[in-house]
């Protein structure tokens, strides 16, 4: 559905992107990660035709953004950088005016989008009275007005409270479930990305340094943290069972071993077991390892 091929871009002679390539399949939720200045916003800008690459190409549904921008973006909705509205107009008037810039205003589609994002009761109020969360919902309604097949989101949960972040996550997952929508977004909230995305790419200094599925973060190796007493006695027994001692209180256990059996055996050896918990390798662990 979305394909980037060897994108290069420099600003004032300084590389912003160096050969970035990746594909987002139809119905996939894909996360774009990286530190500030890594090239995330430049990448989204090129996909939207707002930034011209020095070389390379972005294609949406097989159509080149650089060669046929209007056609390529026909089924794309987006929130790019900070959404801007006419503060003195109502939410409804903003939607009507802003959507008319790209085509005819569809009243029924607008009402559906407003209801979906939960703004029905406040859509007649002036935007200057909106909270940050309400502005984000209005921006999302605007992005949904073209009835897009692809949604591009630039830091969509920035500044939202935990309740707003959860609402956004459930909303995006619902769109994919109901419409099979393809979503590409960048975010600094790694825990949210991990819960939402099928795959992620990590950019560092304009280069793609990682791409993979979120599910693959969990390796076959089982790592556990233990709180036992005495530790030397427990460690000696666990080593005899084939476990690898990683550090005091942390082991790697072969897949065929059952943690419950190990705990029972330790208790039988008169080892006090206060905790025996699996260690989950998170997206944050991977991100920090790569970006450092």
C-alpha positions as CSV (number, residue, x, y, z in Angstrom):
1,X,0.0,0.0,0.0
2,X,2.9,2.4,0.8
3,X,6.4,2.0,-0.5
4,X,9.5,4.2,0.0
5,X,12.5,3.5,-2.2
6,X,15.9,4.9,-1.4
7,X,14.9,8.3,-0.2
8,X,17.7,10.9,0.0
9,X,17.3,14.5,1.2
10,X,19.7,17.2,2.3
11,X,18.9,20.6,3.9
12,X,21.6,23.2,3.5
13,X,24.0,20.5,2.6
14,X,23.3,18.4,5.7
15,X,21.9,14.9,5.2
16,X,18.4,14.5,6.6
17,X,17.7,11.1,4.9
18,X,20.2,8.7,3.4
19,X,18.7,5.9,1.4
20,X,15.6,5.2,3.6
21,X,13.4,2.4,2.2
22,X,10.5,0.4,3.6
23,X,7.1,-1.0,2.7
24,X,3.8,-0.8,4.6
25,X,1.3,-3.5,3.6
26,X,-2.4,-3.0,3.3
27,X,-4.2,-3.1,6.6
28,X,-0.9,-2.8,8.6
29,X,-0.1,-0.4,11.4
30,X,3.5,0.7,11.0
31,X,5.5,2.7,13.5
32,X,8.3,5.1,12.6
33,X,10.7,5.7,15.5
34,X,13.8,7.8,16.1
35,X,15.3,10.7,18.0
36,X,14.5,14.3,17.2
37,X,16.2,15.1,13.9
38,X,16.4,11.4,12.8
39,X,14.3,12.1,9.7
40,X,10.8,11.0,10.7
41,X,9.0,14.2,9.8
42,X,11.0,14.6,6.6
43,X,9.9,11.1,5.6
44,X,6.2,11.9,6.2
45,X,6.7,15.2,4.4
46,X,8.0,13.4,1.3
47,X,5.1,10.9,1.4
48,X,2.7,13.8,1.5
49,X,4.4,15.6,-1.4
50,X,5.2,18.6,0.9
51,X,9.0,17.9,0.7
52,X,10.8,17.0,-2.5
53,X,13.4,14.3,-2.2
54,X,16.8,14.8,-3.8
55,X,16.4,11.2,-5.1
56,X,14.2,8.2,-4.5
57,X,10.5,7.8,-4.7
58,X,7.4,7.4,-2.5
59,X,4.5,5.3,-3.9
60,X,1.0,5.0,-2.4
61,X,-1.1,2.2,-3.9
62,X,1.5,1.9,-6.6
63,X,1.2,5.6,-7.7
64,X,4.2,7.8,-7.4
65,X,3.8,10.8,-5.1
66,X,6.5,12.7,-7.0
67,X,5.0,12.1,-10.4
68,X,1.3,12.0,-9.7
69,X,0.8,13.7,-6.4
70,X,-3.0,14.4,-6.6
71,X,-3.8,10.9,-7.7
72,X,-1.5,9.3,-5.1
73,X,-2.9,11.3,-2.2
74,X,-6.5,10.9,-3.2
75,X,-7.1,8.1,-0.6
76,X,-4.8,9.5,2.1
77,X,-5.7,11.3,5.4
78,X,-3.1,12.9,7.6
79,X,-2.2,14.8,10.7
80,X,1.1,16.4,9.9
81,X,3.0,18.5,12.5
82,X,0.7,20.8,14.7
83,X,-2.8,21.0,13.3
84,X,-3.9,24.6,12.6
85,X,-7.5,25.9,12.8
86,X,-9.4,29.1,12.5
87,X,-9.8,29.9,16.2
88,X,-12.8,32.2,15.8
89,X,-14.8,29.6,13.9
90,X,-16.6,26.5,15.1
91,X,-15.3,23.0,14.7
92,X,-18.0,22.4,12.0
93,X,-17.0,25.5,10.0
94,X,-13.4,24.6,10.2
95,X,-14.1,21.1,8.8
96,X,-16.2,22.6,6.0
97,X,-13.6,25.1,5.0
98,X,-10.5,23.0,5.3
99,X,-12.0,20.0,3.5
100,X,-13.1,22.2,0.6
101,X,-9.5,22.9,-0.2
102,X,-9.0,19.4,-1.5
103,X,-12.5,18.7,-2.9
104,X,-16.3,19.0,-2.4
105,X,-17.5,19.0,1.2
106,X,-19.5,15.9,2.1
107,X,-21.9,16.7,4.9
108,X,-22.8,13.1,5.7
109,X,-19.2,12.0,5.8
110,X,-18.3,14.9,8.0
111,X,-21.1,14.0,10.5
112,X,-20.0,10.4,10.5
113,X,-16.3,11.5,11.2
114,X,-17.4,13.9,14.0
115,X,-19.5,11.2,15.6
116,X,-16.6,8.7,15.4
117,X,-14.2,11.0,17.2
118,X,-16.7,11.9,19.8
119,X,-17.1,15.6,19.0
120,X,-20.8,15.7,18.2
121,X,-21.8,17.8,21.3
122,X,-19.1,20.4,20.8
123,X,-18.7,20.6,17.1
124,X,-20.7,23.9,17.1
125,X,-18.4,25.5,19.6
126,X,-15.6,27.9,18.6
127,X,-12.3,26.1,18.3
128,X,-10.7,28.6,20.7
129,X,-12.7,27.0,23.5
130,X,-11.4,23.5,22.7
131,X,-8.9,21.6,24.9
132,X,-5.8,20.1,23.4
133,X,-7.4,16.7,23.3
134,X,-10.5,18.1,21.5
135,X,-8.3,19.8,18.9
136,X,-6.5,16.5,18.2
137,X,-9.9,14.8,17.7
138,X,-11.0,17.6,15.3
139,X,-7.7,17.0,13.4
140,X,-8.5,13.3,13.3
141,X,-12.0,14.0,12.0
142,X,-10.5,16.2,9.2
143,X,-8.0,13.4,8.3
144,X,-10.9,10.9,8.0
145,X,-13.0,13.1,5.7
146,X,-11.5,11.9,2.4
147,X,-12.6,8.3,3.5
148,X,-8.9,7.4,3.3
149,X,-7.4,4.0,2.8
150,X,-4.1,5.2,4.3
151,X,-3.7,7.4,7.4
152,X,-0.4,9.2,8.1
153,X,0.0,10.6,11.6
154,X,2.8,12.8,13.0
155,X,3.0,12.6,16.8
156,X,-0.8,12.2,17.1
157,X,-0.8,11.7,20.9
158,X,1.7,14.4,21.8
159,X,0.4,16.3,24.8
160,X,-2.6,14.0,25.5
161,X,-3.3,12.7,29.0
162,X,-3.4,8.9,29.6
163,X,-7.1,8.7,29.0
164,X,-6.7,10.5,25.7
165,X,-3.8,8.3,24.6
166,X,-5.9,5.1,25.3
167,X,-8.8,6.5,23.4
168,X,-6.6,7.2,20.4
169,X,-5.1,3.7,20.5
170,X,-8.5,2.1,20.7
171,X,-9.8,4.3,17.9
172,X,-6.9,3.5,15.5
173,X,-7.2,-0.2,16.2
174,X,-10.9,0.0,15.6
175,X,-10.4,1.7,12.2
176,X,-8.1,-1.1,11.1
177,X,-10.6,-3.7,12.3
178,X,-13.6,-2.1,10.7
179,X,-12.1,-0.6,7.5
180,X,-8.8,-2.5,7.0
181,X,-7.1,0.9,7.1
182,X,-3.4,1.2,6.7
183,X,-1.7,3.4,9.3
184,X,1.8,4.9,9.4
185,X,2.7,7.1,12.4
186,X,5.7,8.3,14.3
187,X,5.7,8.7,18.1
188,X,8.0,9.0,21.0
189,X,5.6,6.9,23.2
190,X,7.2,3.5,22.8
191,X,4.8,1.6,25.0
192,X,1.9,2.8,22.8
193,X,3.7,1.9,19.6
194,X,4.4,-1.5,21.0
195,X,0.7,-2.1,21.8
196,X,-0.6,-0.8,18.4
197,X,2.0,-1.6,15.7
198,X,2.5,-4.8,13.6
199,X,6.0,-3.6,12.6
200,X,8.3,-0.7,13.3
201,X,11.3,1.0,11.7
202,X,13.9,2.9,13.6
203,X,15.7,5.9,12.0
204,X,19.0,7.2,13.2
205,X,20.7,10.2,11.6
206,X,18.7,9.8,8.5
207,X,19.3,6.1,8.0
208,X,17.0,3.1,8.7
209,X,18.9,1.1,11.3
210,X,16.2,-1.4,12.2
211,X,12.9,-2.8,10.8
212,X,11.0,-5.7,12.2
213,X,7.8,-7.0,13.7
214,X,6.9,-6.1,17.3
215,X,6.1,-9.8,18.0
216,X,9.7,-10.7,17.1
217,X,10.9,-8.8,20.1
218,X,10.1,-11.8,22.3
219,X,12.9,-14.2,21.6
220,X,12.7,-18.0,22.3
221,X,15.2,-17.6,25.1
222,X,13.4,-17.4,28.5
223,X,14.9,-14.9,30.9
224,X,13.9,-14.8,34.5
225,X,14.6,-12.5,37.5
226,X,14.8,-14.4,40.8
227,X,14.7,-13.3,44.4
228,X,15.9,-16.3,46.3
229,X,17.9,-17.1,49.5
230,X,20.6,-18.4,49.5
231,X,21.4,-17.3,46.0
232,X,24.7,-19.4,45.6
233,X,22.8,-22.6,46.4
234,X,20.0,-21.8,43.9
235,X,22.5,-20.8,41.2
236,X,24.4,-24.0,41.5
237,X,21.2,-26.1,41.2
238,X,19.9,-24.1,38.2
239,X,23.2,-24.4,36.4
240,X,23.0,-28.2,36.7
241,X,19.6,-28.0,35.1
242,X,21.0,-26.2,32.0
243,X,20.3,-22.6,33.0
244,X,22.7,-19.9,32.3
245,X,23.5,-17.4,35.1
246,X,23.4,-13.9,33.6
247,X,24.0,-12.1,36.8
248,X,23.0,-12.3,40.5
249,X,19.3,-12.9,40.4
250,X,18.9,-13.2,36.6
251,X,19.1,-16.4,34.6
252,X,18.4,-17.7,31.0
253,X,16.3,-20.8,31.0
254,X,16.1,-23.4,28.2
255,X,12.6,-23.5,26.6
256,X,12.0,-27.1,27.6
257,X,12.3,-26.3,31.3
258,X,9.1,-25.5,33.3
259,X,9.5,-22.5,35.6
260,X,6.9,-24.0,38.1
261,X,9.0,-27.2,38.3
262,X,12.1,-25.2,38.9
263,X,10.5,-23.3,41.7
264,X,9.1,-26.5,43.3
265,X,12.6,-28.0,43.1
266,X,14.2,-25.0,44.7
267,X,11.7,-25.0,47.6
268,X,12.4,-28.8,48.0
269,X,16.1,-27.9,48.4
270,X,15.1,-25.5,51.2
271,X,15.8,-22.4,49.1
272,X,13.4,-19.5,49.9
273,X,11.8,-18.2,46.7
274,X,10.3,-14.8,47.1
275,X,9.9,-14.2,43.3
276,X,10.5,-15.9,40.0
277,X,9.4,-13.6,37.2
278,X,9.9,-13.6,33.4
279,X,11.7,-10.6,31.9
280,X,10.0,-9.2,28.9
281,X,12.2,-7.7,26.2
282,X,10.4,-4.5,25.3
283,X,10.5,-2.1,22.3
284,X,12.0,0.4,24.6
285,X,14.9,-1.9,25.3
286,X,15.5,-2.4,21.6
287,X,15.2,1.3,20.8
288,X,17.6,2.4,23.5
289,X,20.1,-0.3,22.5
290,X,20.0,0.8,18.8
291,X,19.9,4.5,19.3
292,X,22.8,4.5,21.8
